Amino acid sequence: MRDTTRYPVEGANSLWHVYKTVPFWKVVKNFIVIQLGRYTPFLGMKNWLYRVFLGLKVGEQTSFALMVMLDVMFPEKISVGRNTVIGYNTTILAHEYLIKEYRLGPVSIGSEVMIGANSTILPGVTIGDGAIVSAGTLVHKDVPAGAFVGGNPMRVIYSKEELTKRWADDPIYGGKNNI
């Protein structure tokens, strides 16, 4: 189960209660900052915007590709380690508004993680250090450190140990040069 806190609502669906849960002007500011970040090609500037104006915890040399969409309401619940790549058009959510409730949960992405393009990361998920998330994956549960995951529903394709074995002879990943 994901690490989320559930908040029941009465009457209209939870999205109708949105400005009871997050201030309007915070959403406006976050939206502007996120849109600037989505289009800027300058990685250092993007990280600075996210740290200073959104409260994201972003490690050194982390790269958010073009069009990455961060949670507009609760971006401060997102943390990303160092030297991680978040692929094109990925969405990272720290909230979900449902019919009878809304849920909030932190998203923790480790160091040296690779997240493929067009992935969606749901609230309350932890992605371990060195993990690889295949393009187009719906990350709906925790990802073990070093694992290679993909699909919808997401599944482990290779464990850290299996991936290490596969790359043992690859010179890029520290193996022997077999040229």
QUIMO-V778776 format. One record per residue. N is the residue number from 0. PHI is phi in radians with two decimals (none if undefined). OMEGA is omega as a letter, one per 40 degrees, with the letter a starting at -180 (999 if undefined). D_FIRST is the distance of its C-alpha to the first C-alpha in whole Angstrom. Layout:
# QUIMO-V778776
{{N;PHI;OMEGA;D_FIRST} {N;PHI;OMEGA;D_FIRST}}
This chain:
# QUIMO-V778776
{{0;none;i;0} {1;-1.26;a;4} {2;-1.49;i;7} {3;-2.15;i;9} {4;-1.84;a;11} {5;-1.74;i;13} {6;-2.20;a;16} {7;-1.23;i;18} {8;-2.25;i;21} {9;-2.07;i;24} {10;1.49;a;27} {11;-1.10;i;26} {12;-0.99;a;23} {13;-1.09;i;21} {14;-1.15;i;23} {15;-1.18;a;26} {16;-1.73;a;25} {17;-0.96;a;24} {18;-1.43;i;27} {19;-1.52;a;26} {20;-1.76;a;23} {21;-2.59;a;25} {22;-1.11;a;29} {23;-0.94;a;30} {24;-1.20;i;32} {25;-1.14;i;29} {26;-1.11;i;28} {27;-1.06;i;31} {28;-1.04;a;32} {29;-1.05;a;28} {30;-1.03;a;29} {31;-1.11;a;33} {32;-1.10;a;31} {33;-1.12;i;29} {34;-1.13;i;31} {35;-1.05;i;34} {36;-1.12;a;31} {37;-1.07;a;30} {38;-1.78;a;34} {39;-1.32;i;35} {40;-1.52;a;36} {41;-1.65;a;36} {42;-1.07;i;33} {43;-1.08;i;34} {44;-1.14;i;35} {45;-1.02;i;32} {46;-1.07;i;30} {47;-1.09;i;32} {48;-0.98;a;32} {49;-1.16;i;28} {50;-1.19;a;29} {51;-1.28;a;31} {52;-1.70;a;31} {53;-1.96;a;27} {54;1.38;i;26} {55;-1.19;i;24} {56;-1.69;a;24} {57;-2.18;i;25} {58;-1.28;i;27} {59;-1.05;i;30} {60;1.08;i;31} {61;-1.37;a;28} {62;-2.12;i;28} {63;-1.72;a;27} {64;-1.20;i;29} {65;-0.97;i;30} {66;1.27;i;29} {67;-1.11;a;25} {68;-1.91;i;24} {69;-1.54;i;22} {70;-1.01;a;20} {71;-1.36;a;23} {72;-1.70;a;22} {73;-2.35;a;20} {74;-1.14;a;21} {75;-1.16;i;22} {76;-1.52;a;18} {77;-1.84;i;18} {78;-2.31;a;19} {79;-2.31;a;21} {80;-1.27;a;23} {81;-1.49;i;26} {82;0.94;i;28} {83;-1.83;i;25} {84;-2.03;i;25} {85;-1.85;a;23} {86;-1.26;a;25} {87;-0.80;i;27} {88;1.10;i;26} {89;-1.33;i;22} {90;-1.99;i;20} {91;-2.10;a;18} {92;-1.92;i;16} {93;-2.01;i;15} {94;-2.48;i;15} {95;-2.58;i;15} {96;-1.71;a;17} {97;-2.01;a;17} {98;-1.18;a;20} {99;-1.77;a;19} {100;-2.81;i;17} {101;-2.18;a;16} {102;-2.25;i;13} {103;-2.18;i;13} {104;-2.81;i;11} {105;-1.21;i;13} {106;-2.07;a;13} {107;-2.09;i;15} {108;-1.96;a;17} {109;-1.27;i;19} {110;-1.54;i;23} {111;0.98;i;24} {112;-1.69;i;22} {113;-2.04;i;23} {114;-1.97;a;21} {115;-1.21;a;23} {116;-1.01;i;25} {117;1.05;i;23} {118;-1.55;i;19} {119;-2.23;i;17} {120;-1.95;a;14} {121;-1.50;a;12} {122;-1.09;i;11} {123;1.42;a;9} {124;-1.84;i;9} {125;-2.03;i;11} {126;-1.95;a;14} {127;-1.22;i;16} {128;-0.94;i;20} {129;1.28;a;22} {130;-1.30;i;19} {131;-2.19;i;20} {132;-1.96;a;19} {133;-1.11;i;21} {134;-0.99;i;23} {135;1.31;a;21} {136;-1.52;i;18} {137;-1.69;a;15} {138;-1.49;a;12} {139;-1.93;i;9} {140;-2.67;a;7} {141;-1.05;i;9} {142;-1.98;i;12} {143;-1.12;i;14} {144;-0.97;i;17} {145;1.35;a;20} {146;-1.40;i;18} {147;-1.93;a;20} {148;-2.13;i;17} {149;-2.99;i;18} {150;1.72;i;18} {151;-2.52;e;16} {152;-1.30;i;14} {153;-1.09;i;14} {154;-2.49;i;15} {155;-1.35;i;16} {156;-1.56;i;20} {157;-2.39;i;21} {158;-1.33;i;20} {159;-0.99;a;22} {160;-1.17;i;24} {161;-1.15;i;25} {162;-1.17;i;25} {163;-1.05;i;28} {164;-1.12;i;30} {165;-1.06;a;30} {166;-1.63;a;31} {167;-1.00;a;34} {168;-1.77;a;37} {169;-1.63;a;36} {170;-1.09;a;38} {171;-1.18;a;36} {172;-1.77;i;33} {173;1.63;i;35} {174;-1.50;a;37} {175;-1.27;i;40} {176;-1.50;a;42} {177;-1.80;i;43} {178;-1.42;999;45}}
